Amino acid sequence: MSRARQPGRARVVRGVTRHRPAWTATLTWKAALFITLMCCALAALLGALVHVSVTRQTVDTSREKALARLEDVTRAYEAGDPLPPFAGVDPEGLPAALRDLAARGSRGTMVADYEGRPTMWAAGPADGRALAVRLDYSLSARTISGLDQAILGSSVLAIGATLLVGWFAVTRVTRRLHLTAQVARRISAGDLDARVNDPRTKDPSRPQDEVATVSGALDTMASSLQGKLLSEQRFTADVAHELRTPLTGLSAAAELLPPGRPSELVRDRVRAMRALTEDLLEISRLDTRSEAVDLDVYALGPLAERVVRASGTETAVRIVRDAQVETDRRRLERVLGNLVANAHRHGRPPVELTVEGPVVTVRDHGSGYPAYLLEHGPQRFRTESGSKGHGLGLTIAKGQAAVIGAELTFANAPGGGAEARLTLPEYVDLTTDATGDATDTTDTTGNGGNGGGTHT
């Protein structure tokens, strides 16, 4: 049964997938291969032309000399004079083809070996036999052989020099392309200050190549993007700051309202507005990357239990293996609190928080995270669950996790529901006592390893 081979770079042989090396896909390798093939083709063409031309000229010269000698020997033969040593009638070693040609009354020449040396033969008719002369062709043969070697050597040198120059030229281009790609990756990772700064784009009078054009366009795009993001961040911070003062006064005024349902509704809305304003201020601080962390060593299990108790929610806590982590407790509590609150607000019970070493998992049993969140991460003021919310809780959790050096990922659990996974840097105590045993400098009640007070 025949098997059609699928297009692509991978090839499967007996269940083993084989891939071409990564370097074969680079522009440098492709350019080097193209230059090599073109140089070889050009060298072969020029070498063949030179070889044919020189060989034809050398053979024609030797043929003319041999025919001139044959004329002289023919006159001597007709006059009855003795023949020179290089001539004779039906001499030994005369090629059979040339002998037959002379027997038919024609003259001709041929190169053949005679006594182990290349020889130019010339023969003509003489009384029904072949009168022939021979001419040493060794020098001409060595000339042609030397020419072929010179052509081959010069071709190799020319190909090597062309490859060297081509590699240098292509590498300069690919190096600039790699730099542009690296800057683009830095920008996509959030480094909006990254720029290519190609010197060819600084001088308008200097002609620009395609790489410089791409680099300039990338720098322009990055500057425009940075300006828009900074403007958005300033707008968010300014709005939050401007709302904070009147909301503080409104909150105080709401507390003075007489008891009743209308007063409760006003106070509830004021609290919601104040919480939203605080979230916006926190996001603006995270955007400016001006946050400072206060690191200490904590037991992760008790800290997670404290967060669940403070949330006032029905969340099951399961500690598979406790671990010591070095983190900022306030920011970690903020991350875990937001994850638990989001699970209850947008998911369905039961909600479980699992501690397994330095990894904390918060899972609900709802419909799971939407596709946009799994692909692009949480986005502020966007939610598709149909519940109340502004999409700020997970955004803040993601930003605070990055500040404390933790990794927060989102996925949908195989059995259904949303699953947030927080991986923290685990603390390893390397101090030892005089006997070489490890000395435990932390406890499991949330106390710092540096002798600090109890954290509650």
Phi, psi and chi 1 to 4 in degrees:
 res  aa     phi    psi   chi1   chi2   chi3   chi4
   1 MET       -  126.0 -178.5  176.8   63.0      -
   2 SER   -77.2  151.1   61.3      -      -      -
   3 ARG  -123.6  123.8  -64.3 -178.3  179.7  179.3
   4 ALA   -76.2  134.3      -      -      -      -
   5 ARG   -85.0  124.7 -178.8  175.2  176.8 -180.0
   6 GLN   -76.5  144.8  -60.9  -64.0  -31.8      -
   7 PRO   -69.1  153.9   24.9  -33.4      -      -
   8 GLY   135.5  177.1      -      -      -      -
   9 ARG   -84.7  -23.0  -65.6  176.5   53.6 -166.8
  10 ALA   -86.3  146.2      -      -      -      -
  11 ARG  -131.6  130.4 -176.9  176.7   61.2  176.4
  12 VAL  -104.4  122.3  179.3      -      -      -
  13 VAL  -128.6  114.0  178.6      -      -      -
  14 ARG    55.3   42.8  -66.1 -176.0  179.7  178.5
  15 GLY    82.0    0.1      -      -      -      -
  16 VAL  -106.8  123.4  179.2      -      -      -
  17 THR   -85.7  124.1  -57.1      -      -      -
  18 ARG  -114.3  131.7  -62.0  179.2 -179.6  177.6
  19 HIS  -116.1  147.5  -64.2  -85.2      -      -
  20 ARG   -69.2  151.2  -63.7  178.8 -176.5  175.5
  21 PRO   -59.5  149.6  -22.3   31.8      -      -
  22 ALA   -63.6  -30.1      -      -      -      -
  23 TRP   -69.4  -18.4   58.0  -92.6      -      -
  24 THR   -70.7  -14.9   59.4      -      -      -
  25 ALA   -91.9   -3.5      -      -      -      -
  26 THR   -77.3  152.6   61.1      -      -      -
  27 LEU   -66.3  -33.6 -177.5   60.1      -      -
  28 THR   -62.4  -45.1  -56.4      -      -      -
  29 TRP   -65.6  -42.9 -178.9   83.4      -      -
  30 LYS   -64.7  -41.8  -67.3  178.9  179.2  178.3
  31 ALA   -65.5  -40.6      -      -      -      -
  32 ALA   -63.5  -41.7      -      -      -      -
  33 LEU   -64.4  -42.6  178.9   61.2      -      -
  34 PHE   -64.2  -44.4  175.5   75.7      -      -
  35 ILE   -63.8  -40.8  -67.7  173.7      -      -
  36 THR   -62.7  -46.9  -58.1      -      -      -
  37 LEU   -62.6  -42.9  -67.5  177.0      -      -
  38 MET   -65.9  -41.2  -67.3  -58.2  -63.3      -
  39 CYS   -64.8  -42.8  -72.3      -      -      -
  40 CYS   -62.9  -43.2  -69.6      -      -      -
  41 ALA   -64.0  -42.9      -      -      -      -
  42 LEU   -66.6  -42.5 -176.8   60.5      -      -
  43 ALA   -64.3  -40.7      -      -      -      -
  44 ALA   -64.1  -41.3      -      -      -      -
  45 LEU   -65.4  -48.9  177.6   60.9      -      -
  46 LEU   -66.1  -40.4  -67.5  178.9      -      -
  47 GLY   -61.6  -41.7      -      -      -      -
  48 ALA   -64.8  -41.1      -      -      -      -
  49 LEU   -64.4  -44.8  -68.6  176.0      -      -
  50 VAL   -66.3  -42.7  172.9      -      -      -
  51 HIS   -60.6  -46.9  172.1   81.3      -      -
  52 VAL   -63.8  -42.3  170.0      -      -      -
  53 SER   -66.1  -48.1  176.8      -      -      -
  54 VAL   -68.7  -41.0  173.6      -      -      -
  55 THR   -61.9  -43.6  -58.9      -      -      -
  56 ARG   -62.7  -41.7 -179.5  178.2  -61.5  172.5
  57 GLN   -65.8  -42.3 -177.5  178.8    0.3      -
  58 THR   -66.1  -44.0  -56.8      -      -      -
  59 VAL   -64.8  -41.6  170.9      -      -      -
  60 ASP   -62.1  -40.0  -70.4  -15.5      -      -
  61 THR   -64.4  -46.5  -59.5      -      -      -
  62 SER   -64.7  -37.2  -61.1      -      -      -
  63 ARG   -64.2  -42.8  179.9  179.8  -68.3  112.5
  64 GLU   -61.7  -40.7  -68.7  176.4   -1.5      -
  65 LYS   -64.4  -43.5  -69.7 -178.2  178.7 -179.9
  66 ALA   -64.5  -40.8      -      -      -      -
  67 LEU   -67.7  -34.7  -69.5  175.2      -      -
  68 ALA   -65.0  -41.6      -      -      -      -
  69 ARG   -64.6  -37.8  -74.8 -170.5  177.0 -175.0
  70 LEU   -64.2  -36.8 -179.4   60.7      -      -
  71 GLU   -61.5  -47.1  -69.9  -75.0  -13.5      -
  72 ASP   -63.1  -41.9  -63.4  -22.3      -      -
  73 VAL   -68.5  -35.2  169.2      -      -      -
  74 THR   -64.0  -43.2  -59.1      -      -      -
  75 ARG   -63.6  -41.4  -74.6 -166.2  -65.6  -91.3
  76 ALA   -64.9  -38.2      -      -      -      -
  77 TYR   -65.5  -43.0  175.7   78.6      -      -
  78 GLU   -68.2  -30.0  -67.3  175.1  -10.5      -
  79 ALA   -82.7   -6.6      -      -      -      -
  80 GLY    81.5   12.9      -      -      -      -
  81 ASP   -77.8  155.7  -63.6  -25.7      -      -
  82 PRO   -64.9  146.2   22.6  -31.0      -      -
  83 LEU   -85.8  146.0  -60.1  178.6      -      -
  84 PRO   -66.1  169.2   23.2  -31.4      -      -
  85 PRO   -64.8  -27.0  -22.1   32.5      -      -
  86 PHE   -87.2    6.9   55.2   81.2      -      -
  87 ALA  -128.8  162.9      -      -      -      -
  88 GLY   177.1  167.0      -      -      -      -
  89 VAL   -97.6  124.7  177.5      -      -      -
  90 ASP    46.5   54.8  -69.0  -25.9      -      -
  91 PRO   -67.8  160.0   27.7  -34.4      -      -
  92 GLU   -71.5  138.6 -178.2 -178.1   -2.6      -
  93 GLY    93.3   -6.6      -      -      -      -
  94 LEU   -67.2  128.9 -179.6   64.4      -      -
  95 PRO   -57.5  140.6  -24.1   33.7      -      -
  96 ALA   -61.9  -37.8      -      -      -      -
  97 ALA   -63.5  -40.9      -      -      -      -
  98 LEU   -71.2  -32.9 -167.1   58.3      -      -
  99 ARG   -64.8  -42.9 -172.1 -171.3  -54.9  -88.0
 100 ASP   -65.7  -37.0  -65.7  -20.7      -      -
 101 LEU   -63.1  -43.3 -179.1   65.9      -      -
 102 ALA   -67.7  -34.9      -      -      -      -
 103 ALA   -65.6  -26.6      -      -      -      -
 104 ARG   -85.7    4.6  -67.2 -165.6  -60.4  -91.9
 105 GLY    90.6   20.3      -      -      -      -
 106 SER  -120.4  160.3  -59.7      -      -      -
 107 ARG  -105.0  153.4  -69.9 -174.7  176.3 -174.0
 108 GLY  -167.4  170.0      -      -      -      -
 109 THR  -130.9  156.1   59.5      -      -      -
 110 MET  -160.3  143.6  179.1  179.5  -68.6      -
 111 VAL   -97.9  126.3  177.3      -      -      -
 112 ALA  -150.8  162.6      -      -      -      -
 113 ASP   -78.9  139.7  -72.0  -19.9      -      -
 114 TYR  -137.9  116.5  177.5   72.4      -      -
 115 GLU    54.6   39.9  -64.3 -178.7   -7.2      -
 116 GLY    80.7    7.7      -      -      -      -
 117 ARG  -126.9  144.9  -57.5  178.0   62.5 -179.9
 118 PRO   -67.4  133.9   21.5  -30.7      -      -
 119 THR  -137.2  139.4  -57.5      -      -      -
 120 MET   -95.1  118.7  172.5   65.4   74.9      -
 121 TRP  -102.2  142.3  -70.5   91.7      -      -
 122 ALA  -132.9  131.4      -      -      -      -
 123 ALA  -138.5  150.7      -      -      -      -
 124 GLY  -147.9  169.2      -      -      -      -
 125 PRO   -73.4  144.2   26.5  -33.0      -      -
 126 ALA  -152.8   99.0      -      -      -      -
 127 ASP    54.3   44.0  -61.9  -28.4      -      -
 128 GLY    81.0   -1.4      -      -      -      -
 129 ARG  -117.0 -174.3  -66.7 -176.1  -61.9  174.5
 130 ALA  -109.7  120.8      -      -      -      -
 131 LEU   -96.7  122.5  177.6   62.0      -      -
 132 ALA  -132.5  152.1      -      -      -      -
 133 VAL  -128.0  155.8  -61.9      -      -      -
 134 ARG  -127.8  148.7   61.2  178.1 -178.4  -87.5
 135 LEU  -132.4  130.9 -179.7   66.4      -      -
 136 ASP   -62.6  122.9 -170.3    8.0      -      -
 137 TYR  -108.1   11.3 -167.2   71.9      -      -
 138 SER   -63.4  -43.7  -59.6      -      -      -
 139 LEU   -62.9  -44.3 -179.4   60.1      -      -
 140 SER   -64.0  -40.1  -61.1      -      -      -
 141 ALA   -64.0  -41.3      -      -      -      -
 142 ARG   -65.9  -35.3  -74.6 -164.7  -62.1  -91.5
 143 THR   -62.5  -44.7  -59.6      -      -      -
 144 ILE   -67.0  -40.9  -64.4  175.2      -      -
 145 SER   -63.9  -42.9  176.9      -      -      -
 146 GLY   -63.4  -37.1      -      -      -      -
 147 LEU   -63.6  -42.5  175.8   64.8      -      -
 148 ASP   -62.5  -42.0  -68.4  -19.7      -      -
 149 GLN   -65.3  -39.0  -66.3  178.3    1.7      -
 150 ALA   -64.5  -40.4      -      -      -      -
 151 ILE   -62.7  -44.2  -68.4  174.9      -      -
 152 LEU   -64.4  -45.4 -179.7   60.8      -      -
 153 GLY   -64.1  -45.2      -      -      -      -
 154 SER   -65.5  -33.9   60.4      -      -      -
 155 SER   -65.2  -43.5  -61.6      -      -      -
 156 VAL   -61.8  -44.7  172.0      -      -      -
 157 LEU   -63.5  -41.9  -69.6  177.4      -      -
 158 ALA   -64.6  -41.3      -      -      -      -
 159 ILE   -65.1  -43.3  -67.6  172.6      -      -
 160 GLY   -61.3  -45.9      -      -      -      -
 161 ALA   -64.2  -41.3      -      -      -      -
 162 THR   -64.8  -40.4  -54.8      -      -      -
 163 LEU   -63.0  -41.4  -85.9  177.2      -      -
 164 LEU   -62.7  -48.5 -176.9   62.3      -      -
 165 VAL   -65.2  -42.4  174.9      -      -      -
 166 GLY   -64.4  -41.0      -      -      -      -
 167 TRP   -61.7  -42.0  175.7   84.6      -      -
 168 PHE   -63.4  -44.4  177.0   74.7      -      -
 169 ALA   -67.4  -44.3      -      -      -      -
 170 VAL   -68.5  -37.8  173.5      -      -      -
 171 THR   -63.6  -37.2  -58.6      -      -      -
 172 ARG   -61.6  -40.7  -68.6 -172.6   61.1 -173.8
 173 VAL   -68.8  -47.9  175.1      -      -      -
 174 THR   -65.5  -33.8   55.1      -      -      -
 175 ARG   -63.0  -40.2 -172.7 -176.9  -60.3  116.1
 176 ARG   -68.6  -36.1  -67.0  165.9   58.3 -163.3
 177 LEU   -66.3  -41.3  -70.8  174.9      -      -
 178 HIS   -62.9  -40.0  -76.7  -52.4      -      -
 179 LEU   -63.0  -42.8  175.8   60.4      -      -
 180 THR   -62.2  -43.6  -56.3      -      -      -
 181 ALA   -64.7  -38.8      -      -      -      -
 182 GLN   -63.8  -42.7 -178.1 -179.4    5.3      -
 183 VAL   -64.4  -40.3  171.0      -      -      -
 184 ALA   -61.4  -40.5      -      -      -      -
 185 ARG   -66.1  -37.7  -75.6 -168.8  -69.7  -93.5
 186 ARG   -64.5  -38.8  -70.6  172.3   55.3 -170.2
 187 ILE   -65.9  -43.3  -66.4  173.3      -      -
 188 SER   -65.6  -25.5   64.4      -      -      -
 189 ALA   -82.2   -5.6      -      -      -      -
 190 GLY   114.0   -4.2      -      -      -      -
 191 ASP   -84.5   87.8 -175.0    5.5      -      -
 192 LEU   -77.2   -7.2  -61.1 -179.8      -      -
 193 ASP   -87.7   -6.3  -66.5  -36.2      -      -
 194 ALA   -68.6  134.9      -      -      -      -
 195 ARG  -142.4  150.7  -62.6  -68.1 -175.8  -86.0
 196 VAL   -76.3  -44.3 -179.6      -      -      -
 197 ASN    54.8   50.9  -69.9  -33.5      -      -
 198 ASP   -66.8  124.8 -164.7  -42.2      -      -
 199 PRO   -61.6  -21.0   20.9  -32.3      -      -
 200 ARG   -70.5  -19.3  -65.4  166.2 -179.5   78.7
 201 THR   -89.3   -7.7   61.7      -      -      -
 202 LYS   -81.4  -30.7  -57.3  -60.5 -178.0 -178.5
 203 ASP  -105.8  107.5 -172.8    3.0      -      -
 204 PRO   -63.7  -26.3  -19.6   32.1      -      -
 205 SER   -77.2  -12.5   61.1      -      -      -
 206 ARG   -86.9  129.9 -173.5  175.8 -179.9 -179.5
 207 PRO   -63.4  141.4   21.6  -31.6      -      -
 208 GLN  -111.0  139.5  -62.0 -176.6   11.0      -
 209 ASP   -90.9 -177.6   56.8    9.2      -      -
 210 GLU   -65.5  -36.3  -71.1   77.9    2.1      -
 211 VAL   -65.7  -41.5  179.8      -      -      -
 212 ALA   -63.5  -36.8      -      -      -      -
 213 THR   -63.7  -44.5  -57.4      -      -      -
 214 VAL   -64.1  -41.9  173.2      -      -      -
 215 SER   -63.1  -44.3  -59.0      -      -      -
 216 GLY   -63.0  -40.1      -      -      -      -
 217 ALA   -65.0  -38.1      -      -      -      -
 218 LEU   -65.9  -43.3  178.8   63.1      -      -
 219 ASP   -62.6  -41.8  -72.3  -12.8      -      -
 220 THR   -63.6  -43.4  -58.0      -      -      -
 221 MET   -62.2  -42.7 -178.6 -161.9   68.4      -
 222 ALA   -64.5  -41.2      -      -      -      -
 223 SER   -64.4  -43.2  -60.6      -      -      -
 224 SER   -64.0  -43.0  175.7      -      -      -
 225 LEU   -64.3  -42.2  178.9   62.1      -      -
 226 GLN   -63.2  -42.5 -176.1  178.9   33.2      -
 227 GLY   -61.7  -42.5      -      -      -      -
 228 LYS   -67.2  -41.3  -69.1  180.0  179.8  179.5
 229 LEU   -67.3  -42.0  -69.5  178.8      -      -
 230 LEU   -63.4  -38.7  -68.9  177.8      -      -
 231 SER   -63.3  -40.6  176.9      -      -      -
 232 GLU   -66.0  -41.0  178.1 -174.5  -12.9      -
 233 GLN   -64.7  -43.0  -67.7  170.8    6.1      -
 234 ARG   -63.4  -39.8  -75.1 -166.5  -61.7  -93.0
 235 PHE   -63.2  -44.9  174.7   77.3      -      -
 236 THR   -61.9  -45.8  -57.2      -      -      -
 237 ALA   -64.7  -42.6      -      -      -      -
 238 ASP   -64.0  -44.3  -67.4  -17.1      -      -
 239 VAL   -62.0  -44.3  168.7      -      -      -
 240 ALA   -63.1  -42.6      -      -      -      -
 241 HIS   -64.9  -41.2  -81.8  -70.1      -      -
 242 GLU   -67.5  -32.6  -68.0  -63.1  -32.2      -
 243 LEU   -78.4  -24.2  -70.9  176.1      -      -
 244 ARG   -63.6  -44.5 -163.4  175.3 -166.2 -178.4
 245 THR   -65.5  -52.8  -58.5      -      -      -
 246 PRO   -64.3  -30.7   20.2  -31.8      -      -
 247 LEU   -68.5  -33.7  -78.4  175.4      -      -
 248 THR   -63.6  -44.8  -58.4      -      -      -
 249 GLY   -65.7  -38.8      -      -      -      -
 250 LEU   -65.4  -37.1 -176.0   59.6      -      -
 251 SER   -65.1  -42.2  176.9      -      -      -
 252 ALA   -64.7  -40.1      -      -      -      -
 253 ALA   -67.0  -35.8      -      -      -      -
 254 ALA   -64.7  -31.4      -      -      -      -
 255 GLU   -68.6  -19.6  -63.4  -63.7  -28.4      -
 256 LEU   -88.8   -6.6  -59.9  177.0      -      -
 257 LEU   -69.3  148.3  -66.1  175.7      -      -
 258 PRO   -66.0  150.6   23.1  -32.9      -      -
 259 PRO   -58.7  146.8  -20.6   32.6      -      -
 260 GLY   155.9  169.6      -      -      -      -
 261 ARG   -62.4  -43.6 -178.5   59.3  178.5  169.9
 262 PRO   -59.3  -39.1  -25.0   35.7      -      -
 263 SER   -65.4  -40.5  -59.0      -      -      -
 264 GLU   -62.9  -41.0  -67.1  178.4    1.0      -
 265 LEU   -64.3  -41.2  -68.1  176.5      -      -
 266 VAL   -64.1  -47.0  170.8      -      -      -
 267 ARG   -63.7  -37.9  -76.6 -167.5  -71.3  -91.7
 268 ASP   -62.8  -44.3 -180.0   68.1      -      -
 269 ARG   -68.0  -36.1  -68.1  -60.1   88.9 -165.2
 270 VAL   -65.1  -41.6  169.7      -      -      -
 271 ARG   -63.1  -40.1  -76.4 -166.7  -65.1  -91.4
 272 ALA   -63.8  -41.7      -      -      -      -
 273 MET   -64.5  -40.0  -73.9  -68.6  -66.0      -
 274 ARG   -66.6  -40.2  -70.4 -168.8   63.9 -179.8
 275 ALA   -63.8  -42.0      -      -      -      -
 276 LEU   -63.5  -40.6  176.3   59.0      -      -
 277 THR   -64.1  -42.1  -57.4      -      -      -
 278 GLU   -64.5  -38.5  -65.5  -62.1  -30.0      -
 279 ASP   -62.8  -41.6  -73.3  -14.0      -      -
 280 LEU   -64.6  -40.2  -70.0  175.0      -      -
 281 LEU   -64.3  -38.7  -74.9  173.3      -      -
 282 GLU   -66.4  -40.5 -174.0  171.7   -1.3      -
 283 ILE   -65.2  -40.3  -73.5  178.4      -      -
 284 SER   -63.6  -36.5   66.4      -      -      -
 285 ARG   -68.6  -38.0  -70.8 -167.9  -62.3  -92.0
 286 LEU   -66.5  -36.5  -68.5  173.1      -      -
 287 ASP   -65.6  -36.0  -73.3  -20.1      -      -
 288 THR   -80.1   -7.8   57.4      -      -      -
 289 ARG    55.5   41.4  -59.9 -175.1  179.2 -177.8
 290 SER  -106.6   10.9   58.4      -      -      -
 291 GLU   -77.7  139.1  -61.5  -75.4   78.3      -
 292 ALA  -111.5  138.4      -      -      -      -
 293 VAL  -101.0  149.5  -65.7      -      -      -
 294 ASP  -116.7   91.2 -178.3   17.1      -      -
 295 LEU   -81.7  143.2  -63.4  178.6      -      -
 296 ASP  -157.1  173.4 -152.2  -20.2      -      -
 297 VAL  -102.6  129.4  179.9      -      -      -
 298 TYR  -136.2  153.1  -57.8   93.3      -      -
 299 ALA   -80.3  125.5      -      -      -      -
 300 LEU   -72.2  -37.6 -175.1   56.1      -      -
 301 GLY   -60.8  -56.7      -      -      -      -
 302 PRO   -59.8  -34.2  -25.2   35.2      -      -
 303 LEU   -65.5  -41.5 -168.6  148.7      -      -
 304 ALA   -65.2  -39.7      -      -      -      -
 305 GLU   -63.6  -38.2  -68.3  175.7  -20.9      -
 306 ARG   -65.4  -38.0 -175.0  162.9   52.5 -113.3
 307 VAL   -64.0  -41.9  169.6      -      -      -
 308 VAL   -65.5  -41.8  171.1      -      -      -
 309 ARG   -62.9  -40.5  -74.1 -164.1  -58.9  -91.6
 310 ALA   -68.3  -26.5      -      -      -      -
 311 SER   -73.6  -21.7   68.9      -      -      -
 312 GLY    67.2   25.4      -      -      -      -
 313 THR  -111.5  162.2   59.4      -      -      -
 314 GLU   -85.4   84.8  -65.9  -67.0  -27.7      -
 315 THR  -121.9  125.4  -57.3      -      -      -
 316 ALA   -80.2  131.0      -      -      -      -
 317 VAL  -109.6  126.7  178.9      -      -      -
 318 ARG  -128.4  118.9 -172.9  166.8   64.6   97.3
 319 ILE  -106.8  102.3  -59.2  177.5      -      -
 320 VAL   -74.9  -47.6  178.6      -      -      -
 321 ARG  -151.6  121.3  178.0  176.8   67.5   86.7
 322 ASP   -77.6  160.6 -159.0   -1.3      -      -
 323 ALA  -152.0  154.7      -      -      -      -
 324 GLN   -91.5  129.5  -58.7  -73.3  -31.6      -
 325 VAL  -125.4  148.3  -65.7      -      -      -
 326 GLU  -103.1  110.5 -173.7  175.3   13.5      -
 327 THR  -156.3  178.1 -173.5      -      -      -
 328 ASP   -96.4  112.2 -173.0  -39.5      -      -
 329 ARG   -60.6  -43.8 -172.0 -162.9   67.4 -179.8
 330 ARG   -62.2  -43.0 -179.6 -178.0   65.1   83.5
 331 ARG   -71.2  -36.8  -61.1 -176.9 -172.4  -80.8
 332 LEU   -65.0  -42.0  177.2   57.6      -      -
 333 GLU   -62.7  -35.8  -70.3  177.8  -14.0      -
 334 ARG   -64.1  -42.5  175.9   69.4  159.0  154.0
 335 VAL   -64.0  -50.3  173.3      -      -      -
 336 LEU   -65.7  -39.1  -64.8  179.8      -      -
 337 GLY   -62.3  -41.2      -      -      -      -
 338 ASN   -66.4  -39.5  -77.7   11.1      -      -
 339 LEU   -65.1  -42.6  -65.9  178.6      -      -
 340 VAL   -66.0  -44.6  171.4      -      -      -
 341 ALA   -62.8  -40.3      -      -      -      -
 342 ASN   -65.5  -38.4 -177.7   82.2      -      -
 343 ALA   -63.5  -38.9      -      -      -      -
 344 HIS   -76.2  -33.4  -77.4  -81.1      -      -
 345 ARG   -77.1  -40.1 -177.1  178.7  -63.6  113.7
 346 HIS  -110.1  -11.4  -60.2  -74.1      -      -
 347 GLY  -108.5 -160.6      -      -      -      -
 348 ARG  -132.4  149.5  -72.4 -163.1  -59.3  -92.9
 349 PRO   -69.5  161.5   24.4  -32.1      -      -
 350 PRO   -80.2  148.5   28.5  -34.9      -      -
 351 VAL  -105.3  130.5  176.4      -      -      -
 352 GLU  -123.1  137.3  -57.0  170.6   -8.2      -
 353 LEU  -117.2  120.8 -174.1  149.0      -      -
 354 THR  -118.5  130.5  -55.8      -      -      -
 355 VAL  -109.3  118.7  176.3      -      -      -
 356 GLU  -132.3   92.6 -172.8  170.7   -1.0      -
 357 GLY    68.6 -136.3      -      -      -      -
 358 PRO   -84.8   14.8   32.3  -34.6      -      -
 359 VAL  -113.1  128.1  179.5      -      -      -
 360 VAL  -114.5  128.4 -178.2      -      -      -
 361 THR  -118.9  129.0  -56.5      -      -      -
 362 VAL  -115.9  121.1  177.9      -      -      -
 363 ARG  -132.3  139.2  178.4 -170.9  174.2 -177.1
 364 ASP  -115.9 -177.2   61.6   59.1      -      -
 365 HIS  -124.2   39.3  -70.9   74.3      -      -
 366 GLY   -90.8 -149.2      -      -      -      -
 367 SER   -84.0   -4.2   58.2      -      -      -
 368 GLY    91.0  174.5      -      -      -      -
 369 TYR   -74.7  147.3  -70.3  117.5      -      -
 370 PRO   -68.2  161.8   22.2  -31.5      -      -
 371 ALA   -64.3  -37.6      -      -      -      -
 372 TYR   -63.3  -35.0   81.1   88.3      -      -
 373 LEU   -71.2  -39.8 -169.8  146.4      -      -
 374 LEU   -66.6  -31.0  -63.3  177.5      -      -
 375 GLU   -86.8  -41.8 -176.7  176.3   -1.4      -
 376 HIS  -114.8   -6.4  -57.0  -70.3      -      -
 377 GLY    88.9  172.3      -      -      -      -
 378 PRO   -65.3  143.7   22.3  -31.8      -      -
 379 GLN  -127.9  134.1  -60.2  177.2   19.4      -
 380 ARG   -65.7  143.9   60.9 -167.1   71.2  173.6
 381 PHE    57.8   36.3  -63.2  106.7      -      -
 382 ARG  -141.2  123.4 -179.6  174.0 -178.8 -179.6
 383 THR  -149.5  142.2  176.7      -      -      -
 384 GLU  -124.2   15.8  -63.4 -179.8   -2.4      -
 385 SER   -85.7  -12.9   62.3      -      -      -
 386 GLY    84.9   -6.2      -      -      -      -
 387 SER   -91.9  173.4  -57.0      -      -      -
 388 LYS   -71.0  147.8  -63.2  179.4 -179.9  179.3
 389 GLY   151.8  162.3      -      -      -      -
 390 HIS  -118.6    2.2  -54.4  -75.8      -      -
 391 GLY    74.9   16.0      -      -      -      -
 392 LEU   -93.1  -25.0  -59.7 -179.2      -      -
 393 GLY   -62.3  -49.9      -      -      -      -
 394 LEU   -70.9  -31.3  -66.8 -176.3      -      -
 395 THR   -62.8  -44.5  -57.2      -      -      -
 396 ILE   -65.8  -41.8  -66.7  174.7      -      -
 397 ALA   -59.9  -43.5      -      -      -      -
 398 LYS   -62.5  -43.9 -172.6   75.6  171.6  179.6
 399 GLY   -67.2  -43.3      -      -      -      -
 400 GLN   -67.4  -35.5  -66.4  -71.7   11.5      -
 401 ALA   -61.6  -40.2      -      -      -      -
 402 ALA   -65.7  -34.7      -      -      -      -
 403 VAL   -65.0  -40.3  171.2      -      -      -
 404 ILE   -89.0    6.5   62.0  177.9      -      -
 405 GLY    78.4   22.1      -      -      -      -
 406 ALA  -100.2  161.9      -      -      -      -
 407 GLU  -112.6  121.2 -179.0 -175.9    5.6      -
 408 LEU  -113.4  120.7  178.5   59.0      -      -
 409 THR  -123.8  153.6   57.9      -      -      -
 410 PHE  -122.5  139.3  -56.4   95.5      -      -
 411 ALA  -155.7  165.8      -      -      -      -
 412 ASN  -100.5  127.7  -71.3  -30.3      -      -
 413 ALA   -65.9  147.1      -      -      -      -
 414 PRO   -57.9  -34.9  -23.7   33.4      -      -
 415 GLY   -87.5    6.7      -      -      -      -
 416 GLY   105.1  146.3      -      -      -      -
 417 GLY   102.6  164.7      -      -      -      -
 418 ALA   -92.9  145.3      -      -      -      -
 419 GLU  -136.1  118.2 -177.2  178.3   85.2      -
 420 ALA  -105.0  130.8      -      -      -      -
 421 ARG  -121.6  117.9 -176.2 -177.7 -178.6   89.0
 422 LEU  -110.3  119.7 -179.8   67.7      -      -
 423 THR  -109.7  119.6  -56.3      -      -      -
 424 LEU  -105.8  155.4  -65.6  155.6      -      -
 425 PRO   -71.1  119.0   22.6  -30.7      -      -
 426 GLU   -77.3  141.2 -173.4  171.6    6.5      -
 427 TYR   -89.7  131.0  174.8   75.1      -      -
 428 VAL  -119.0  119.9  179.1      -      -      -
 429 ASP   -83.9  113.2 -171.7    3.3      -      -
 430 LEU  -101.8    1.8  -60.5  178.6      -      -
 431 THR   -74.7  145.0   59.8      -      -      -
 432 THR  -132.9  153.7   55.3      -      -      -
 433 ASP   -89.8 -172.9   56.8   16.4      -      -
 434 ALA   -65.8  -26.7      -      -      -      -
 435 THR   -88.0   -1.0   61.4      -      -      -
 436 GLY    91.8   -2.6      -      -      -      -
 437 ASP   -81.2  150.1  -62.8  -31.3      -      -
 438 ALA   -68.8  137.1      -      -      -      -
 439 THR  -102.1  122.0  -58.1      -      -      -
 440 ASP   -82.6  116.8 -172.7    7.9      -      -
 441 THR  -105.0    6.8   59.4      -      -      -
 442 THR  -129.9  161.4   61.8      -      -      -
 443 ASP  -120.7 -178.9   56.1   34.0      -      -
 444 THR  -104.8   19.4   60.0      -      -      -
 445 THR  -109.1   12.2   59.9      -      -      -
 446 GLY    94.4    4.5      -      -      -      -
 447 ASN   -77.9  142.5  -66.4  -22.9      -      -
 448 GLY   -72.6  153.6      -      -      -      -
 449 GLY   -74.6   -6.9      -      -      -      -
 450 ASN   -99.2   16.6   53.7    2.8      -      -
 451 GLY    87.6   15.0      -      -      -      -
 452 GLY   -71.5  172.9      -      -      -      -
 453 GLY   -76.6  176.5      -      -      -      -
 454 THR   -71.4  132.6  -57.9      -      -      -
 455 HIS   -95.6  122.9  -60.3  -83.5      -      -
 456 THR  -128.0      -   59.3      -      -      -
